[in-house]
């Protein structure tokens, strides 16, 4: 019974989501109350939305995340878009350049789909001429466009991939590294 009420509430709230808001639902108190979501429920919803926006950000780049014009003629692995990220908006470690990427992948059924991600590169080339390679896979964090990890100010870091890149840098300086990407 409760599940149906919550599901109905969320489905009804979808049309009220702002066309300029890329993540979460902008639900009015009146809409919440019409689905038996009282003051406590509404406050919880607002608190949760604020926490989500702290992770995924609120400054969404609609043009970048729009499907690229060349998508229909592309194949998995093709780069569709590359855009530098302004370092002033990031809350990650310093010393890296970050680029948003849109590329082609395929879903479980083999259908080609546009996907996004990011690449973080150190500002300077190590003496060895090789960058340490850190691949980071994340879990699902949402279904709205704004939930893309390449959108948020911390790039879904949670002190994980940035610490790995720092650790790899230290190991490269002292012991060498078997994971290397040759530069230029």
C-alpha positions as CSV (number, residue, x, y, z in Angstrom):
1,X,0.0,0.0,0.0
2,X,2.7,2.5,1.0
3,X,4.8,1.5,-2.0
4,X,1.9,2.3,-4.4
5,X,1.4,5.6,-2.8
6,X,5.0,6.6,-3.0
7,X,5.2,5.3,-6.6
8,X,2.1,7.3,-7.6
9,X,3.5,10.4,-5.9
10,X,6.8,10.2,-7.8
11,X,5.2,9.5,-11.1
12,X,2.8,12.3,-10.7
13,X,5.6,14.6,-9.7
14,X,7.5,14.0,-13.0
15,X,5.6,16.6,-15.0
16,X,6.4,19.2,-12.3
17,X,10.1,18.8,-12.8
18,X,11.6,21.9,-14.2
19,X,12.7,21.8,-17.8
20,X,15.9,23.5,-16.8
21,X,16.7,21.3,-13.8
22,X,18.7,18.3,-14.8
23,X,18.4,16.2,-11.6
24,X,15.9,15.3,-9.0
25,X,12.3,16.4,-8.8
26,X,11.2,20.0,-8.0
27,X,8.1,19.0,-6.0
28,X,5.9,21.7,-4.5
29,X,4.5,21.3,-1.0
30,X,1.0,21.2,-2.5
31,X,1.9,18.3,-4.8
32,X,3.5,16.4,-2.0
33,X,0.5,16.9,0.3
34,X,-1.9,15.8,-2.4
35,X,-0.1,12.4,-2.2
36,X,-0.2,12.1,1.6
37,X,3.4,13.4,1.9
38,X,3.1,15.5,5.0
39,X,5.5,18.0,6.4
40,X,8.1,15.4,7.6
41,X,8.0,13.6,4.3
42,X,8.3,16.9,2.4
43,X,11.2,18.0,4.5
44,X,13.0,14.7,4.0
45,X,12.5,15.0,0.2
46,X,14.0,18.5,0.3
47,X,16.9,17.4,2.4
48,X,17.6,14.5,0.1
49,X,17.4,16.6,-3.0
50,X,19.9,19.1,-1.5
51,X,22.3,16.3,-0.7
52,X,22.0,14.8,-4.2
53,X,22.6,18.2,-5.8
54,X,25.7,18.6,-3.7
55,X,27.1,15.5,-5.4
56,X,25.8,15.9,-9.0
57,X,25.8,19.7,-9.1
58,X,23.3,22.1,-10.3
59,X,25.2,23.8,-13.2
60,X,24.2,21.4,-16.0
61,X,25.7,21.8,-19.4
62,X,22.7,21.0,-21.6
63,X,24.6,21.5,-24.9
64,X,27.4,19.1,-24.0
65,X,25.0,16.3,-22.8
66,X,22.7,16.6,-25.9
67,X,23.3,13.7,-28.2
68,X,26.1,14.6,-30.7
69,X,25.1,15.2,-34.3
70,X,27.5,12.5,-35.5
71,X,26.1,9.8,-33.2
72,X,24.0,8.0,-35.9
73,X,27.0,7.3,-38.0
74,X,29.3,6.3,-35.1
75,X,30.3,2.9,-33.7
76,X,31.2,1.8,-30.1
77,X,34.4,3.4,-29.0
78,X,34.1,6.5,-31.1
79,X,34.6,9.9,-29.4
80,X,31.6,12.2,-30.0
81,X,32.5,15.2,-27.9
82,X,35.5,16.4,-25.8
83,X,35.2,19.5,-23.6
84,X,37.6,20.9,-20.9
85,X,36.1,21.4,-17.5
86,X,36.6,24.7,-15.7
87,X,38.9,23.9,-12.7
88,X,37.2,26.6,-10.7
89,X,34.0,24.6,-10.4
90,X,35.7,21.3,-9.4
91,X,36.1,20.1,-5.8
92,X,38.6,17.4,-6.7
93,X,42.4,17.4,-6.1
94,X,44.4,20.1,-7.8
95,X,47.1,19.3,-10.4
96,X,44.9,17.6,-13.0
97,X,43.2,18.8,-16.2
98,X,39.7,17.4,-16.6
99,X,37.8,16.8,-19.8
100,X,34.2,15.7,-20.2
101,X,33.8,13.1,-23.0
102,X,30.8,11.7,-24.8
103,X,31.4,8.5,-26.7
104,X,29.5,5.5,-28.1
105,X,29.0,2.3,-26.2
106,X,26.4,-0.4,-26.5
107,X,23.7,-1.7,-24.1
108,X,23.0,-5.3,-23.2
109,X,20.9,-5.8,-26.3
110,X,23.8,-4.5,-28.6
111,X,22.1,-1.2,-29.3
112,X,24.5,1.7,-29.7
113,X,24.1,4.4,-27.0
114,X,25.8,7.7,-26.4
115,X,27.4,7.7,-22.9
116,X,29.5,10.2,-21.0
117,X,32.5,10.2,-18.8
118,X,35.6,12.2,-18.0
119,X,39.4,12.0,-18.4
120,X,41.7,13.5,-15.7
121,X,45.3,14.1,-16.7
122,X,48.1,15.4,-14.6
123,X,49.3,18.9,-15.5
124,X,52.9,17.8,-16.1
125,X,54.4,14.8,-17.8
126,X,56.4,12.5,-15.5
127,X,60.1,12.1,-16.1
128,X,59.4,8.6,-17.5
129,X,57.2,10.1,-20.2
130,X,54.4,7.8,-19.1
131,X,51.2,8.6,-17.2
132,X,50.0,6.1,-14.6
133,X,46.6,4.7,-15.7
134,X,43.8,4.7,-13.2
135,X,40.4,3.3,-14.4
136,X,37.5,4.0,-12.1
137,X,34.1,2.4,-12.4
138,X,31.2,3.8,-10.4
139,X,27.8,2.5,-9.4
140,X,24.5,4.0,-10.6
141,X,23.6,7.2,-8.9
142,X,20.4,8.3,-10.7
143,X,18.4,8.3,-13.8
144,X,18.2,12.1,-14.6
145,X,20.7,13.6,-17.0
146,X,22.2,15.7,-14.3
147,X,23.3,12.5,-12.4
148,X,26.1,11.8,-14.9
149,X,29.3,11.6,-12.8
150,X,31.1,13.9,-15.3
151,X,28.6,16.6,-14.4
152,X,29.1,17.0,-10.6
153,X,31.8,19.2,-9.1
154,X,33.5,16.2,-7.4
155,X,33.3,13.9,-10.4
156,X,32.0,11.2,-8.1
157,X,35.3,11.2,-6.3
158,X,34.6,10.7,-2.6
159,X,38.4,10.7,-2.2
160,X,38.8,7.6,-4.3
161,X,40.1,8.0,-7.8
162,X,42.0,11.2,-6.9
163,X,43.8,9.4,-4.1
164,X,44.5,6.5,-6.4
165,X,46.1,8.9,-9.0
166,X,48.2,10.5,-6.3
167,X,49.3,7.0,-5.0
168,X,50.2,5.9,-8.5
169,X,52.2,9.1,-9.0
170,X,54.2,8.3,-5.8
171,X,54.8,4.7,-6.8
172,X,56.0,5.8,-10.3
173,X,58.5,8.1,-8.7
174,X,59.9,5.4,-6.4
175,X,59.2,1.9,-7.7
176,X,57.9,2.1,-11.3
177,X,54.5,0.9,-12.3
178,X,53.1,-1.8,-14.5
179,X,50.0,0.2,-15.6
180,X,51.3,2.8,-18.0
181,X,49.9,4.9,-20.8
182,X,52.5,6.2,-23.2
183,X,52.1,9.8,-24.0
184,X,52.6,11.6,-27.3
